[in-house]
Amino acid sequence: MPVFAITRATRLARLFAGAAALGLATGPAVAASGVSIELNRLEQRDAACRVSLLVSNPGDKAYDSLKLDLVFFDKDGVISRRLAVEAGPIRASKTTVKLFDAGDARCEGVSRVLLNDVTACGGDQDCLGLVTTTSRVKGVEFGK
């Protein structure tokens, strides 16, 4: 029975290696085709809420521009602020931090940030479809 387990494990390893070689595997290889944006931190700075975004571009294409249309919602689900920010340039195979201030906003009042649109990313492509979103801020959703 141990011989069968080793043979089966070997076959599974070969199957996954073959799938990865053909580009059928999921995970980092799939993520390499776009840009991921993580809402990493909200920090109160005087009257403004400082927003920290972690922008990852694992692919080999750089983006001169990445214009984000962001909408902030309060704890009651009501729109409290809308901002257009430039997160570019985004270099290829690079992760960067982008900071901006949402003036006259209280960080503790934010419950959700919506990536309403990506209005520019260079070239003729679906800019919004290029981006995936996640949030590391406890109690604050970040999505499209």
MARTOR-622887 format. One record per atom (N, C-alpha, C): residue number from 1; residue in one letter; x, y, z. Coordinates in nm, 4 decimals. Example, Ala and Ser with C-alpha at 12.3 -4.5 7.8 and 13.67 -1.06 7.14 Angstrom:
<nodes>
{n 1&res A&east 1.3190&north -0.5690&up 0.7800} .
{n 1&res A&east 1.2300&north -0.4500&up 0.7800} .
{n 1&res A&east 1.3200&north -0.3300&up 0.7800} .
{n 2&res S&east 1.2850&north -0.2250&up 0.7080} .
{n 2&res S&east 1.3670&north -0.1060&up 0.7140} .
{n 2&res S&east 1.2900&north 0.0030&up 0.7870} .
</nodes>
This chain:
<nodes>
{n 1&res M&east 0.0810&north -0.1209&up 0.0000} .
{n 1&res M&east 0.0000&north 0.0000&up 0.0000} .
{n 1&res M&east 0.0846&north 0.1262&up 0.0000} .
{n 2&res P&east 0.1973&north 0.1344&up 0.0717} .
{n 2&res P&east 0.2802&north 0.2528&up 0.0648} .
{n 2&res P&east 0.3336&north 0.2798&up -0.0762} .
{n 3&res V&east 0.3596&north 0.1751&up -0.1550} .
{n 3&res V&east 0.4084&north 0.1943&up -0.2910} .
{n 3&res V&east 0.3020&north 0.2647&up -0.3746} .
{n 4&res F&east 0.1737&north 0.2267&up -0.3585} .
{n 4&res F&east 0.0645&north 0.2910&up -0.4306} .
{n 4&res F&east 0.0535&north 0.4387&up -0.3937} .
{n 5&res A&east 0.0699&north 0.4711&up -0.2650} .
{n 5&res A&east 0.0603&north 0.6103&up -0.2205} .
{n 5&res A&east 0.1702&north 0.6948&up -0.2834} .
{n 6&res I&east 0.2902&north 0.6411&up -0.2911} .
{n 6&res I&east 0.3998&north 0.7162&up -0.3529} .
{n 6&res I&east 0.3736&north 0.7336&up -0.5015} .
{n 7&res T&east 0.3279&north 0.6299&up -0.5671} .
{n 7&res T&east 0.2991&north 0.6369&up -0.7100} .
{n 7&res T&east 0.1881&north 0.7371&up -0.7372} .
{n 8&res R&east 0.0838&north 0.7354&up -0.6565} .
{n 8&res R&east -0.0263&north 0.8293&up -0.6742} .
{n 8&res R&east 0.0200&north 0.9726&up -0.6488} .
{n 9&res A&east 0.0991&north 0.9935&up -0.5439} .
{n 9&res A&east 0.1517&north 1.1269&up -0.5142} .
{n 9&res A&east 0.2399&north 1.1765&up -0.6281} .
{n 10&res T&east 0.3206&north 1.0865&up -0.6828} .
{n 10&res T&east 0.4070&north 1.1239&up -0.7950} .
{n 10&res T&east 0.3240&north 1.1623&up -0.9160} .
{n 11&res R&east 0.2180&north 1.0844&up -0.9426} .
{n 11&res R&east 0.1321&north 1.1167&up -1.0568} .
{n 11&res R&east 0.0636&north 1.2519&up -1.0377} .
{n 12&res L&east 0.0163&north 1.2809&up -0.9167} .
{n 12&res L&east -0.0471&north 1.4101&up -0.8899} .
{n 12&res L&east 0.0517&north 1.5254&up -0.9060} .
{n 13&res A&east 0.1725&north 1.5053&up -0.8586} .
{n 13&res A&east 0.2751&north 1.6094&up -0.8734} .
{n 13&res A&east 0.3033&north 1.6359&up -1.0197} .
{n 14&res R&east 0.3118&north 1.5312&up -1.0991} .
{n 14&res R&east 0.3357&north 1.5472&up -1.2434} .
{n 14&res R&east 0.2172&north 1.6152&up -1.3112} .
{n 15&res L&east 0.0964&north 1.5810&up -1.2691} .
{n 15&res L&east -0.0230&north 1.6424&up -1.3251} .
{n 15&res L&east -0.0242&north 1.7931&up -1.2985} .
{n 16&res F&east 0.0036&north 1.8334&up -1.1743} .
{n 16&res F&east 0.0075&north 1.9762&up -1.1413} .
{n 16&res F&east 0.1215&north 2.0477&up -1.2133} .
{n 17&res A&east 0.2349&north 1.9852&up -1.2250} .
{n 17&res A&east 0.3481&north 2.0453&up -1.2969} .
{n 17&res A&east 0.3131&north 2.0649&up -1.4433} .
{n 18&res G&east 0.2465&north 1.9664&up -1.5021} .
{n 18&res G&east 0.2050&north 1.9778&up -1.6420} .
{n 18&res G&east 0.1015&north 2.0870&up -1.6618} .
{n 19&res A&east 0.0055&north 2.0962&up -1.5703} .
{n 19&res A&east -0.0963&north 2.2007&up -1.5787} .
{n 19&res A&east -0.0338&north 2.3390&up -1.5672} .
{n 20&res A&east 0.0621&north 2.3525&up -1.4769} .
{n 20&res A&east 0.1306&north 2.4814&up -1.4611} .
{n 20&res A&east 0.2069&north 2.5168&up -1.5876} .
{n 21&res A&east 0.2726&north 2.4184&up -1.6482} .
{n 21&res A&east 0.3487&north 2.4433&up -1.7705} .
{n 21&res A&east 0.2579&north 2.4858&up -1.8847} .
{n 22&res L&east 0.1355&north 2.4360&up -1.8868} .
{n 22&res L&east 0.0398&north 2.4729&up -1.9911} .
{n 22&res L&east -0.0384&north 2.5994&up -1.9582} .
{n 23&res G&east -0.0164&north 2.6541&up -1.8400} .
{n 23&res G&east -0.0879&north 2.7751&up -1.7998} .
{n 23&res G&east -0.2275&north 2.7471&up -1.7484} .
{n 24&res L&east -0.2544&north 2.6229&up -1.7068} .
{n 24&res L&east -0.3864&north 2.5874&up -1.6583} .
{n 24&res L&east -0.4007&north 2.6011&up -1.5085} .
{n 25&res A&east -0.2920&north 2.6222&up -1.4391} .
{n 25&res A&east -0.2965&north 2.6306&up -1.2932} .
{n 25&res A&east -0.3527&north 2.7649&up -1.2507} .
{n 26&res T&east -0.4109&north 2.7677&up -1.1332} .
{n 26&res T&east -0.4616&north 2.8928&up -1.0778} .
{n 26&res T&east -0.3584&north 2.9477&up -0.9815} .
{n 27&res G&east -0.3810&north 3.0694&up -0.9336} .
{n 27&res G&east -0.2891&north 3.1286&up -0.8371} .
{n 27&res G&east -0.2094&north 3.2401&up -0.9003} .
{n 28&res P&east -0.0809&north 3.2552&up -0.8638} .
{n 28&res P&east -0.0006&north 3.3657&up -0.9107} .
{n 28&res P&east 0.0070&north 3.3786&up -1.0616} .
{n 29&res A&east 0.0063&north 3.2684&up -1.1343} .
{n 29&res A&east 0.0145&north 3.2767&up -1.2796} .
{n 29&res A&east -0.1080&north 3.3465&up -1.3365} .
{n 30&res V&east -0.2244&north 3.3230&up -1.2785} .
{n 30&res V&east -0.3464&north 3.3896&up -1.3231} .
{n 30&res V&east -0.3435&north 3.5358&up -1.2822} .
{n 31&res A&east -0.3004&north 3.5654&up -1.1622} .
{n 31&res A&east -0.2963&north 3.7032&up -1.1129} .
{n 31&res A&east -0.1980&north 3.7879&up -1.1912} .
{n 32&res A&east -0.1011&north 3.7259&up -1.2594} .
{n 32&res A&east 0.0016&north 3.8001&up -1.3315} .
{n 32&res A&east -0.0551&north 3.8796&up -1.4481} .
{n 33&res S&east -0.1799&north 3.8564&up -1.4864} .
{n 33&res S&east -0.2356&north 3.9255&up -1.6010} .
{n 33&res S&east -0.3011&north 4.0583&up -1.5651} .
{n 34&res G&east -0.3010&north 4.0988&up -1.4397} .
{n 34&res G&east -0.3658&north 4.2228&up -1.4014} .
{n 34&res G&east -0.2977&north 4.2903&up -1.2852} .
{n 35&res V&east -0.3654&north 4.3914&up -1.2332} .
{n 35&res V&east -0.3151&north 4.4708&up -1.1212} .
{n 35&res V&east -0.4062&north 4.4469&up -1.0012} .
{n 36&res S&east -0.3458&north 4.4218&up -0.8855} .
{n 36&res S&east -0.4261&north 4.4076&up -0.7638} .
{n 36&res S&east -0.4040&north 4.5304&up -0.6761} .
{n 37&res I&east -0.5137&north 4.5772&up -0.6174} .
{n 37&res I&east -0.5079&north 4.6926&up -0.5285} .
{n 37&res I&east -0.5648&north 4.6510&up -0.3944} .
{n 38&res E&east -0.4836&north 4.6681&up -0.2914} .
{n 38&res E&east -0.5259&north 4.6358&up -0.1556} .
{n 38&res E&east -0.5445&north 4.7652&up -0.0774} .
{n 39&res L&east -0.6618&north 4.7814&up -0.0164} .
{n 39&res L&east -0.6825&north 4.8895&up 0.0796} .
{n 39&res L&east -0.6098&north 4.8442&up 0.2050} .
{n 40&res N&east -0.4927&north 4.9037&up 0.2298} .
{n 40&res N&east -0.4045&north 4.8540&up 0.3348} .
{n 40&res N&east -0.4239&north 4.9239&up 0.4675} .
{n 41&res R&east -0.4552&north 5.0547&up 0.4631} .
{n 41&res R&east -0.4640&north 5.1292&up 0.5883} .
{n 41&res R&east -0.5452&north 5.2567&up 0.5699} .
{n 42&res L&east -0.6204&north 5.2915&up 0.6733} .
{n 42&res L&east -0.6850&north 5.4219&up 0.6851} .
{n 42&res L&east -0.6325&north 5.4845&up 0.8119} .
{n 43&res E&east -0.5806&north 5.6068&up 0.8012} .
{n 43&res E&east -0.5176&north 5.6720&up 0.9170} .
{n 43&res E&east -0.5619&north 5.8177&up 0.9225} .
{n 44&res Q&east -0.6144&north 5.8580&up 1.0374} .
{n 44&res Q&east -0.6600&north 5.9956&up 1.0535} .
{n 44&res Q&east -0.5407&north 6.0899&up 1.0610} .
{n 45&res R&east -0.5392&north 6.1925&up 0.9778} .
{n 45&res R&east -0.4366&north 6.2972&up 0.9746} .
{n 45&res R&east -0.5063&north 6.4318&up 0.9811} .
{n 46&res D&east -0.5137&north 6.4886&up 1.1009} .
{n 46&res D&east -0.5875&north 6.6137&up 1.1221} .
{n 46&res D&east -0.7306&north 6.5962&up 1.0724} .
{n 47&res A&east -0.7730&north 6.6782&up 0.9771} .
{n 47&res A&east -0.9109&north 6.6706&up 0.9286} .
{n 47&res A&east -0.9273&north 6.5725&up 0.8134} .
{n 48&res A&east -0.8190&north 6.5126&up 0.7667} .
{n 48&res A&east -0.8240&north 6.4234&up 0.6515} .
{n 48&res A&east -0.8021&north 6.2779&up 0.6922} .
{n 49&res C&east -0.8555&north 6.1893&up 0.6122} .
{n 49&res C&east -0.8317&north 6.0461&up 0.6294} .
{n 49&res C&east -0.7281&north 6.0054&up 0.5250} .
{n 50&res R&east -0.6118&north 5.9621&up 0.5706} .
{n 50&res R&east -0.5064&north 5.9179&up 0.4786} .
{n 50&res R&east -0.5330&north 5.7735&up 0.4390} .
{n 51&res V&east -0.5378&north 5.7516&up 0.3084} .
{n 51&res V&east -0.5655&north 5.6203&up 0.2517} .
{n 51&res V&east -0.4352&north 5.5637&up 0.1961} .
{n 52&res S&east -0.4014&north 5.4416&up 0.2382} .
{n 52&res S&east -0.2819&north 5.3727&up 0.1883} .
{n 52&res S&east -0.3261&north 5.2547&up 0.1035} .
{n 53&res L&east -0.2852&north 5.2564&up -0.0235} .
{n 53&res L&east -0.3157&north 5.1482&up -0.1150} .
{n 53&res L&east -0.1870&north 5.0757&up -0.1504} .
{n 54&res L&east -0.1916&north 4.9443&up -0.1501} .
{n 54&res L&east -0.0809&north 4.8613&up -0.1939} .
{n 54&res L&east -0.1166&north 4.8143&up -0.3346} .
{n 55&res V&east -0.0392&north 4.8587&up -0.4331} .
{n 55&res V&east -0.0689&north 4.8288&up -0.5735} .
{n 55&res V&east 0.0366&north 4.7323&up -0.6257} .
{n 56&res S&east -0.0092&north 4.6150&up -0.6701} .
{n 56&res S&east 0.0820&north 4.5109&up -0.7180} .
{n 56&res S&east 0.0581&north 4.4844&up -0.8658} .
{n 57&res N&east 0.1660&north 4.4863&up -0.9408} .
{n 57&res N&east 0.1622&north 4.4549&up -1.0831} .
{n 57&res N&east 0.2639&north 4.3443&up -1.1091} .
{n 58&res P&east 0.2223&north 4.2180&up -1.1009} .
{n 58&res P&east 0.3167&north 4.1083&up -1.1209} .
{n 58&res P&east 0.3521&north 4.0842&up -1.2673} .
{n 59&res G&east 0.2790&north 4.1459&up -1.3578} .
{n 59&res G&east 0.3006&north 4.1228&up -1.5011} .
{n 59&res G&east 0.4186&north 4.1991&up -1.5569} .
{n 60&res D&east 0.4404&north 4.1805&up -1.6870} .
{n 60&res D&east 0.5528&north 4.2450&up -1.7536} .
{n 60&res D&east 0.5130&north 4.3716&up -1.8282} .
{n 61&res K&east 0.3891&north 4.4178&up -1.8098} .
{n 61&res K&east 0.3419&north 4.5417&up -1.8734} .
{n 61&res K&east 0.3341&north 4.6528&up -1.7696} .
{n 62&res A&east 0.3971&north 4.7644&up -1.7985} .
{n 62&res A&east 0.3903&north 4.8828&up -1.7118} .
{n 62&res A&east 0.2696&north 4.9672&up -1.7532} .
{n 63&res Y&east 0.2191&north 5.0462&up -1.6596} .
{n 63&res Y&east 0.1056&north 5.1350&up -1.6846} .
{n 63&res Y&east 0.1460&north 5.2765&up -1.6466} .
{n 64&res D&east 0.1427&north 5.3674&up -1.7452} .
{n 64&res D&east 0.1784&north 5.5068&up -1.7188} .
{n 64&res D&east 0.0761&north 5.5747&up -1.6288} .
{n 65&res S&east -0.0478&north 5.5281&up -1.6383} .
{n 65&res S&east -0.1556&north 5.5899&up -1.5634} .
{n 65&res S&east -0.2467&north 5.4811&up -1.5069} .
{n 66&res L&east -0.3046&north 5.5091&up -1.3920} .
{n 66&res L&east -0.4071&north 5.4227&up -1.3330} .
{n 66&res L&east -0.4981&north 5.5151&up -1.2524} .
{n 67&res K&east -0.5984&north 5.5713&up -1.3203} .
{n 67&res K&east -0.6876&north 5.6683&up -1.2582} .
{n 67&res K&east -0.8070&north 5.5966&up -1.1973} .
{n 68&res L&east -0.8198&north 5.6108&up -1.0650} .
{n 68&res L&east -0.9218&north 5.5410&up -0.9896} .
{n 68&res L&east -1.0341&north 5.6357&up -0.9491} .
{n 69&res D&east -1.1562&north 5.5929&up -0.9683} .
{n 69&res D&east -1.2748&north 5.6650&up -0.9219} .
{n 69&res D&east -1.3236&north 5.5900&up -0.7987} .
{n 70&res L&east -1.3002&north 5.6472&up -0.6801} .
{n 70&res L&east -1.3320&north 5.5822&up -0.5532} .
{n 70&res L&east -1.4514&north 5.6494&up -0.4865} .
{n 71&res V&east -1.5399&north 5.5675&up -0.4293} .
{n 71&res V&east -1.6563&north 5.6181&up -0.3575} .
{n 71&res V&east -1.6512&north 5.5609&up -0.2162} .
{n 72&res F&east -1.6611&north 5.6492&up -0.1162} .
{n 72&res F&east -1.6559&north 5.6112&up 0.0245} .
{n 72&res F&east -1.7976&north 5.6110&up 0.0818} .
{n 73&res F&east -1.8279&north 5.5081&up 0.1609} .
{n 73&res F&east -1.9581&north 5.4951&up 0.2250} .
{n 73&res F&east -1.9407&north 5.5023&up 0.3755} .
{n 74&res D&east -2.0384&north 5.5648&up 0.4435} .
{n 74&res D&east -2.0330&north 5.5722&up 0.5895} .
{n 74&res D&east -2.0922&north 5.4455&up 0.6504} .
{n 75&res K&east -2.1007&north 5.4410&up 0.7819} .
{n 75&res K&east -2.1484&north 5.3219&up 0.8533} .
{n 75&res K&east -2.2944&north 5.2884&up 0.8225} .
{n 76&res D&east -2.3715&north 5.3864&up 0.7741} .
{n 76&res D&east -2.5114&north 5.3638&up 0.7377} .
{n 76&res D&east -2.5271&north 5.3251&up 0.5909} .
{n 77&res G&east -2.4151&north 5.3126&up 0.5181} .
{n 77&res G&east -2.4209&north 5.2760&up 0.3769} .
{n 77&res G&east -2.4484&north 5.3921&up 0.2839} .
{n 78&res V&east -2.4361&north 5.5145&up 0.3359} .
{n 78&res V&east -2.4620&north 5.6349&up 0.2576} .
{n 78&res V&east -2.3290&north 5.6866&up 0.2010} .
{n 79&res I&east -2.3323&north 5.7289&up 0.0762} .
{n 79&res I&east -2.2121&north 5.7842&up 0.0133} .
{n 79&res I&east -2.1689&north 5.9086&up 0.0892} .
{n 80&res S&east -2.0437&north 5.9101&up 0.1311} .
{n 80&res S&east -1.9930&north 6.0251&up 0.2053} .
{n 80&res S&east -1.8910&north 6.1058&up 0.1263} .
{n 81&res R&east -1.8256&north 6.0447&up 0.0309} .
{n 81&res R&east -1.7229&north 6.1158&up -0.0452} .
{n 81&res R&east -1.6935&north 6.0391&up -0.1728} .
{n 82&res R&east -1.6621&north 6.1133&up -0.2768} .
{n 82&res R&east -1.6177&north 6.0539&up -0.4036} .
{n 82&res R&east -1.4875&north 6.1213&up -0.4420} .
{n 83&res L&east -1.3885&north 6.0410&up -0.4759} .
{n 83&res L&east -1.2564&north 6.0937&up -0.5116} .
{n 83&res L&east -1.2047&north 6.0310&up -0.6391} .
{n 84&res A&east -1.1389&north 6.1103&up -0.7199} .
{n 84&res A&east -1.0652&north 6.0609&up -0.8352} .
{n 84&res A&east -0.9174&north 6.0751&up -0.8013} .
{n 85&res V&east -0.8437&north 5.9651&up -0.8076} .
{n 85&res V&east -0.7016&north 5.9676&up -0.7730} .
{n 85&res V&east -0.6205&north 5.9014&up -0.8829} .
{n 86&res E&east -0.5003&north 5.9485&up -0.8989} .
{n 86&res E&east -0.4049&north 5.8902&up -0.9936} .
{n 86&res E&east -0.3119&north 5.7990&up -0.9159} .
{n 87&res A&east -0.3201&north 5.6680&up -0.9410} .
{n 87&res A&east -0.2357&north 5.5709&up -0.8721} .
{n 87&res A&east -0.1140&north 5.5313&up -0.9549} .
{n 88&res G&east -0.1039&north 5.5825&up -1.0763} .
{n 88&res G&east 0.0100&north 5.5503&up -1.1633} .
{n 88&res G&east 0.1231&north 5.6472&up -1.1417} .
{n 89&res P&east 0.2341&north 5.6230&up -1.2005} .
{n 89&res P&east 0.2632&north 5.5098&up -1.2885} .
{n 89&res P&east 0.2841&north 5.3813&up -1.2087} .
{n 90&res I&east 0.2567&north 5.2695&up -1.2744} .
{n 90&res I&east 0.2733&north 5.1372&up -1.2154} .
{n 90&res I&east 0.3776&north 5.0629&up -1.2992} .
{n 91&res R&east 0.4912&north 5.0350&up -1.2385} .
{n 91&res R&east 0.5967&north 4.9624&up -1.3105} .
{n 91&res R&east 0.5644&north 4.8137&up -1.3200} .
{n 92&res A&east 0.6216&north 4.7493&up -1.4171} .
{n 92&res A&east 0.6047&north 4.6049&up -1.4350} .
{n 92&res A&east 0.6775&north 4.5302&up -1.3238} .
{n 93&res S&east 0.6225&north 4.4175&up -1.2852} .
{n 93&res S&east 0.6826&north 4.3288&up -1.1843} .
{n 93&res S&east 0.7204&north 4.4034&up -1.0570} .
{n 94&res K&east 0.6290&north 4.4881&up -1.0092} .
{n 94&res K&east 0.6600&north 4.5734&up -0.8946} .
{n 94&res K&east 0.5361&north 4.5939&up -0.8088} .
{n 95&res T&east 0.5576&north 4.6025&up -0.6787} .
{n 95&res T&east 0.4535&north 4.6401&up -0.5840} .
{n 95&res T&east 0.4906&north 4.7754&up -0.5250} .
{n 96&res T&east 0.3951&north 4.8662&up -0.5203} .
{n 96&res T&east 0.4207&north 4.9997&up -0.4677} .
{n 96&res T&east 0.3095&north 5.0409&up -0.3717} .
{n 97&res V&east 0.3398&north 5.1414&up -0.2896} .
{n 97&res V&east 0.2417&north 5.1984&up -0.1983} .
{n 97&res V&east 0.2032&north 5.3358&up -0.2513} .
{n 98&res K&east 0.0744&north 5.3602&up -0.2586} .
{n 98&res K&east 0.0207&north 5.4894&up -0.3009} .
{n 98&res K&east -0.0584&north 5.5474&up -0.1847} .
{n 99&res L&east -0.0276&north 5.6710&up -0.1490} .
{n 99&res L&east -0.0953&north 5.7401&up -0.0395} .
{n 99&res L&east -0.1700&north 5.8607&up -0.0935} .
{n 100&res F&east -0.2888&north 5.8851&up -0.0384} .
{n 100&res F&east -0.3593&north 6.0090&up -0.0684} .
{n 100&res F&east -0.4503&north 6.0417&up 0.0477} .
{n 101&res D&east -0.4864&north 6.1672&up 0.0585} .
{n 101&res D&east -0.5709&north 6.2142&up 0.1674} .
{n 101&res D&east -0.7123&north 6.2418&up 0.1177} .
{n 102&res A&east -0.8087&north 6.1877&up 0.1901} .
{n 102&res A&east -0.9492&north 6.2185&up 0.1659} .
{n 102&res A&east -0.9842&north 6.3319&up 0.2613} .
{n 103&res G&east -0.9767&north 6.4545&up 0.2128} .
{n 103&res G&east -0.9965&north 6.5724&up 0.2961} .
{n 103&res G&east -1.1331&north 6.5774&up 0.3617} .
{n 104&res D&east -1.1377&north 6.6357&up 0.4814} .
{n 104&res D&east -1.2615&north 6.6521&up 0.5586} .
{n 104&res D&east -1.3373&north 6.5200&up 0.5760} .
{n 105&res A&east -1.2635&north 6.4118&up 0.5978} .
{n 105&res A&east -1.3270&north 6.2813&up 0.6195} .
{n 105&res A&east -1.2700&north 6.2180&up 0.7458} .
{n 106&res R&east -1.3546&north 6.1487&up 0.8177} .
{n 106&res R&east -1.3123&north 6.0756&up 0.9373} .
{n 106&res R&east -1.2973&north 5.9291&up 0.9004} .
{n 107&res C&east -1.1803&north 5.8729&up 0.9226} .
{n 107&res C&east -1.1523&north 5.7331&up 0.8881} .
{n 107&res C&east -1.2460&north 5.6362&up 0.9591} .
{n 108&res E&east -1.2746&north 5.6643&up 1.0862} .
{n 108&res E&east -1.3581&north 5.5703&up 1.1626} .
{n 108&res E&east -1.5017&north 5.5659&up 1.1118} .
{n 109&res G&east -1.5404&north 5.6601&up 1.0287} .
{n 109&res G&east -1.6748&north 5.6610&up 0.9727} .
{n 109&res G&east -1.6889&north 5.5825&up 0.8438} .
{n 110&res V&east -1.5793&north 5.5314&up 0.7902} .
{n 110&res V&east -1.5812&north 5.4605&up 0.6615} .
{n 110&res V&east -1.6133&north 5.3127&up 0.6852} .
{n 111&res S&east -1.7118&north 5.2616&up 0.6113} .
{n 111&res S&east -1.7458&north 5.1193&up 0.6205} .
{n 111&res S&east -1.7151&north 5.0448&up 0.4910} .
{n 112&res R&east -1.7071&north 5.1202&up 0.3828} .
{n 112&res R&east -1.6870&north 5.0573&up 0.2520} .
{n 112&res R&east -1.6250&north 5.1564&up 0.1565} .
{n 113&res V&east -1.5353&north 5.1067&up 0.0709} .
{n 113&res V&east -1.4795&north 5.1860&up -0.0379} .
{n 113&res V&east -1.5089&north 5.1096&up -0.1665} .
{n 114&res L&east -1.5718&north 5.1771&up -0.2598} .
{n 114&res L&east -1.6073&north 5.1177&up -0.3881} .
{n 114&res L&east -1.5124&north 5.1686&up -0.4955} .
{n 115&res L&east -1.4503&north 5.0771&up -0.5685} .
{n 115&res L&east -1.3758&north 5.1149&up -0.6884} .
{n 115&res L&east -1.4818&north 5.1256&up -0.7973} .
{n 116&res N&east -1.5353&north 5.2460&up -0.8132} .
{n 116&res N&east -1.6461&north 5.2704&up -0.9040} .
{n 116&res N&east -1.6043&north 5.2515&up -1.0490} .
{n 117&res D&east -1.4822&north 5.2934&up -1.0803} .
{n 117&res D&east -1.4322&north 5.2806&up -1.2169} .
{n 117&res D&east -1.2821&north 5.3028&up -1.2180} .
{n 118&res V&east -1.2187&north 5.2559&up -1.3224} .
{n 118&res V&east -1.0801&north 5.2900&up -1.3529} .
{n 118&res V&east -1.0890&north 5.3637&up -1.4849} .
{n 119&res T&east -1.0739&north 5.4958&up -1.4796} .
{n 119&res T&east -1.1013&north 5.5792&up -1.5961} .
{n 119&res T&east -0.9871&north 5.5855&up -1.6956} .
{n 120&res A&east -0.8677&north 5.5421&up -1.6556} .
{n 120&res A&east -0.7544&north 5.5378&up -1.7488} .
{n 120&res A&east -0.6519&north 5.4374&up -1.6991} .
{n 121&res C&east -0.5981&north 5.3607&up -1.7927} .
{n 121&res C&east -0.4894&north 5.2688&up -1.7601} .
{n 121&res C&east -0.3925&north 5.2557&up -1.8763} .
{n 122&res G&east -0.4148&north 5.3321&up -1.9805} .
{n 122&res G&east -0.3278&north 5.3288&up -2.0979} .
{n 122&res G&east -0.3754&north 5.2252&up -2.1983} .
{n 123&res G&east -0.3877&north 5.2675&up -2.3224} .
{n 123&res G&east -0.4281&north 5.1751&up -2.4278} .
{n 123&res G&east -0.5779&north 5.1514&up -2.4306} .
{n 124&res D&east -0.6181&north 5.0706&up -2.5263} .
{n 124&res D&east -0.7593&north 5.0354&up -2.5424} .
{n 124&res D&east -0.7849&north 4.9015&up -2.4747} .
{n 125&res Q&east -0.8214&north 4.9071&up -2.3475} .
{n 125&res Q&east -0.8505&north 4.7852&up -2.2737} .
{n 125&res Q&east -0.9545&north 4.8131&up -2.1670} .
{n 126&res D&east -1.0093&north 4.7072&up -2.1111} .
{n 126&res D&east -1.1061&north 4.7180&up -2.0021} .
{n 126&res D&east -1.0282&north 4.7462&up -1.8745} .
{n 127&res C&east -1.0144&north 4.8728&up -1.8405} .
{n 127&res C&east -0.9320&north 4.9104&up -1.7248} .
{n 127&res C&east -0.9896&north 4.8574&up -1.5943} .
{n 128&res L&east -1.1209&north 4.8623&up -1.5772} .
{n 128&res L&east -1.1814&north 4.8132&up -1.4534} .
{n 128&res L&east -1.1624&north 4.6618&up -1.4411} .
{n 129&res G&east -1.1749&north 4.5908&up -1.5522} .
{n 129&res G&east -1.1559&north 4.4464&up -1.5521} .
{n 129&res G&east -1.0132&north 4.4051&up -1.5246} .
{n 130&res L&east -0.9199&north 4.4950&up -1.5456} .
{n 130&res L&east -0.7778&north 4.4697&up -1.5223} .
{n 130&res L&east -0.7454&north 4.4590&up -1.3733} .
{n 131&res V&east -0.8286&north 4.5229&up -1.2897} .
{n 131&res V&east -0.7965&north 4.5401&up -1.1474} .
{n 131&res V&east -0.8773&north 4.4441&up -1.0593} .
{n 132&res T&east -0.8100&north 4.3878&up -0.9581} .
{n 132&res T&east -0.8772&north 4.3143&up -0.8513} .
{n 132&res T&east -0.8557&north 4.3916&up -0.7216} .
{n 133&res T&east -0.9487&north 4.3779&up -0.6272} .
{n 133&res T&east -0.9424&north 4.4547&up -0.5023} .
{n 133&res T&east -0.9521&north 4.3638&up -0.3807} .
{n 134&res T&east -0.8843&north 4.4057&up -0.2738} .
{n 134&res T&east -0.8944&north 4.3410&up -0.1433} .
{n 134&res T&east -0.8784&north 4.4488&up -0.0365} .
{n 135&res S&east -0.9176&north 4.4146&up 0.0862} .
{n 135&res S&east -0.9013&north 4.5080&up 0.1972} .
{n 135&res S&east -0.8358&north 4.4377&up 0.3148} .
{n 136&res R&east -0.7413&north 4.5058&up 0.3756} .
{n 136&res R&east -0.6775&north 4.4591&up 0.4977} .
{n 136&res R&east -0.7289&north 4.5391&up 0.6186} .
{n 137&res V&east -0.8078&north 4.6434&up 0.5929} .
{n 137&res V&east -0.8594&north 4.7288&up 0.6991} .
{n 137&res V&east -0.9804&north 4.6605&up 0.7628} .
{n 138&res K&east -0.9694&north 4.6357&up 0.8922} .
{n 138&res K&east -1.0745&north 4.5668&up 0.9649} .
{n 138&res K&east -1.2048&north 4.6458&up 0.9591} .
{n 139&res G&east -1.3113&north 4.5790&up 0.9164} .
{n 139&res G&east -1.4426&north 4.6410&up 0.9123} .
{n 139&res G&east -1.4689&north 4.7297&up 0.7926} .
{n 140&res V&east -1.3738&north 4.7361&up 0.6979} .
{n 140&res V&east -1.3928&north 4.8191&up 0.5791} .
{n 140&res V&east -1.3781&north 4.7315&up 0.4544} .
{n 141&res E&east -1.4843&north 4.7233&up 0.3781} .
{n 141&res E&east -1.4858&north 4.6460&up 0.2547} .
{n 141&res E&east -1.4287&north 4.7310&up 0.1415} .
{n 142&res F&east -1.3540&north 4.6687&up 0.0506} .
{n 142&res F&east -1.3037&north 4.7362&up -0.0692} .
{n 142&res F&east -1.3345&north 4.6470&up -0.1886} .
{n 143&res G&east -1.4195&north 4.6927&up -0.2777} .
{n 143&res G&east -1.4590&north 4.6098&up -0.3906} .
{n 143&res G&east -1.4990&north 4.6919&up -0.5105} .
{n 144&res K&east -1.5381&north 4.6193&up -0.6142} .
{n 144&res K&east -1.5813&north 4.6818&up -0.7403} .
{n 144&res K&east -1.7315&north 4.6700&up -0.7542} .
</nodes>
